[in-house]
Amino acid sequence: MKRLGLALLLLMNVFAHAQVSINVNIGTPPNWAPQGNDDSRYYYLPDIDTYYDVSQSQYIYVNNGQWIRDRRLPARYRQYDLYSGYKVVLNDYKGNSPYIYHTKHRADYPKGYHGKPQKNRGNKPVKNDKHNNRQQPKKGSPEHNDSNKSKGNSNKG
């Protein structure tokens, strides 16, 4: 009887540890996400009418009448600045299809909507300036040889 109780206690301990590891593996919000909302699963981006699922690291948007999940924004929104655009934090939905309330979300948060000021979790990456960070030509390349040709011979003798 004592062994059965010990085995049961051990089994319960294993299940308790498994639960902890499941909770730890939830997705991390991206740097462009609003600061202070690390427990939220979904953001709605009103400017591009798109959702972001933090746990799956996927955008959810309509394409030809179908809701699509993708790790990248659709081509038409790839130039959209996620850092400066407003993100609506959806704390009131826990399922897998936030778009079931899409009509309400579009009405409550139209394109151009801005609520309370937001600070991002991280800084916007800095793009390299192509004009100031030009790479030098590699040795042996035609550009390198042309730029290093001597214009005369000072060692005449």
C-alpha positions as CSV (number, residue, x, y, z in Angstrom):
1,M,0.0,0.0,0.0
2,K,2.8,2.3,0.8
3,R,4.4,1.6,-2.6
4,L,1.2,2.4,-4.4
5,G,1.0,5.8,-2.6
6,L,4.6,6.6,-3.4
7,A,4.1,5.6,-7.1
8,L,1.0,7.8,-7.2
9,L,2.9,10.7,-5.7
10,L,5.8,10.2,-8.1
11,L,3.4,10.1,-11.1
12,M,1.6,13.3,-10.0
13,N,5.0,15.0,-9.7
14,V,5.9,14.0,-13.3
15,F,2.6,15.5,-14.6
16,A,3.2,18.7,-12.6
17,H,6.6,19.2,-14.3
18,A,5.1,18.4,-17.7
19,Q,2.6,21.2,-17.2
20,V,5.3,23.7,-16.3
21,S,7.3,22.9,-19.4
22,I,4.2,23.4,-21.6
23,N,3.6,26.9,-20.2
24,V,7.2,27.9,-20.6
25,N,7.2,27.2,-24.3
26,I,4.6,29.9,-25.2
27,G,5.8,32.3,-27.9
28,T,7.6,35.4,-27.0
29,P,6.2,38.7,-28.4
30,P,8.2,40.3,-31.1
31,N,10.2,43.5,-30.5
32,W,7.6,45.6,-32.3
33,A,4.9,44.4,-29.8
34,P,3.6,46.8,-27.2
35,Q,5.5,46.7,-23.9
36,G,3.8,45.2,-20.9
37,N,1.5,42.7,-22.7
38,D,3.7,39.6,-22.6
39,D,0.7,37.4,-21.6
40,S,-1.5,38.4,-24.6
41,R,-1.8,35.9,-27.4
42,Y,-3.2,38.2,-30.2
43,Y,-2.7,41.7,-31.5
44,Y,-4.9,43.3,-34.1
45,L,-3.2,45.7,-36.5
46,P,-5.9,48.0,-37.7
47,D,-3.9,49.8,-40.4
48,I,-3.4,46.5,-42.3
49,D,-6.5,44.6,-41.0
50,T,-4.3,41.8,-39.8
51,Y,-3.9,39.7,-36.6
52,Y,-0.7,38.5,-35.1
53,D,-0.6,35.2,-33.1
54,V,2.2,35.5,-30.5
55,S,2.1,31.8,-29.6
56,Q,2.5,30.6,-33.2
57,S,4.6,33.6,-34.5
58,Q,2.1,34.0,-37.3
59,Y,0.2,36.7,-39.1
60,I,-3.5,36.0,-39.8
61,Y,-5.1,37.8,-42.7
62,V,-7.7,37.4,-45.4
63,N,-6.5,36.3,-48.8
64,N,-9.1,35.6,-51.6
65,G,-11.8,35.3,-48.9
66,Q,-9.9,32.8,-46.8
67,W,-8.1,33.4,-43.5
68,I,-4.4,32.6,-43.9
69,R,-1.8,32.0,-41.3
70,D,1.8,32.8,-42.3
71,R,5.1,33.7,-40.7
72,R,5.4,36.7,-43.1
73,L,3.0,39.5,-43.9
74,P,1.4,39.4,-47.3
75,A,3.5,41.0,-50.1
76,R,1.2,44.1,-50.2
77,Y,2.1,44.9,-46.5
78,R,5.8,44.0,-46.4
79,Q,6.8,47.7,-46.4
80,Y,4.4,48.4,-43.4
81,D,6.3,49.6,-40.3
82,L,5.3,47.4,-37.5
83,Y,7.2,49.5,-35.0
84,S,5.2,52.7,-35.6
85,G,1.8,51.2,-36.4
86,Y,-0.7,50.8,-33.6
87,K,-1.3,47.4,-32.1
88,V,-4.6,46.6,-30.4
89,V,-4.0,44.0,-27.7
90,L,-6.8,41.5,-27.6
91,N,-7.0,40.2,-24.0
92,D,-10.6,39.0,-24.2
93,Y,-10.1,36.1,-26.6
94,K,-8.4,32.8,-25.9
95,G,-9.3,30.5,-28.8
96,N,-7.5,29.9,-32.1
97,S,-9.6,32.1,-34.4
98,P,-9.6,35.7,-33.3
99,Y,-11.1,36.7,-36.6
100,I,-14.5,35.4,-35.5
101,Y,-14.9,38.9,-34.0
102,H,-13.4,40.5,-37.1
103,T,-16.5,42.6,-37.8
104,K,-16.4,44.0,-34.3
105,H,-12.7,44.6,-34.4
106,R,-12.9,46.5,-37.7
107,A,-15.7,48.6,-36.3
108,D,-14.0,49.3,-33.0
109,Y,-10.5,49.8,-34.4
110,P,-10.8,51.3,-38.0
111,K,-7.7,51.9,-40.2
112,G,-5.7,54.8,-38.6
113,Y,-7.0,54.0,-35.1
114,H,-4.7,55.1,-32.2
115,G,-5.6,54.5,-28.6
116,K,-3.3,55.1,-25.6
117,P,0.3,55.7,-26.5
118,Q,2.4,52.5,-26.9
119,K,6.0,51.8,-26.3
120,N,7.5,48.8,-28.1
121,R,9.2,46.0,-26.4
122,G,12.4,46.6,-28.4
123,N,14.0,49.1,-30.6
124,K,13.5,49.3,-34.3
125,P,16.4,47.8,-36.2
126,V,18.6,50.3,-38.0
127,K,19.0,49.8,-41.7
128,N,22.4,50.2,-43.3
129,D,22.9,53.3,-45.4
130,K,24.1,52.1,-48.7
131,H,25.9,55.3,-49.6
132,N,27.9,55.6,-46.4
133,N,28.7,51.9,-45.9
134,R,29.9,51.0,-49.4
135,Q,32.2,48.0,-49.4
136,Q,35.6,48.3,-50.8
137,P,36.3,46.2,-54.0
138,K,37.9,42.9,-53.3
139,K,41.5,42.3,-54.4
140,G,41.6,40.8,-57.8
141,S,38.3,42.4,-58.9
142,P,38.3,44.7,-61.9
143,E,37.2,47.6,-59.7
144,H,40.1,47.1,-57.4
145,N,42.7,46.9,-60.2
146,D,41.4,50.1,-61.9
147,S,41.5,52.1,-58.7
148,N,45.0,51.1,-57.9
149,K,46.7,51.6,-61.3
150,S,49.7,53.9,-61.2
151,K,49.5,57.0,-63.2
152,G,53.2,57.2,-63.9
153,N,56.5,55.5,-63.2
154,S,58.6,57.4,-60.7
155,N,61.3,54.8,-60.6
156,K,62.9,55.5,-64.0
157,G,66.5,54.8,-63.9
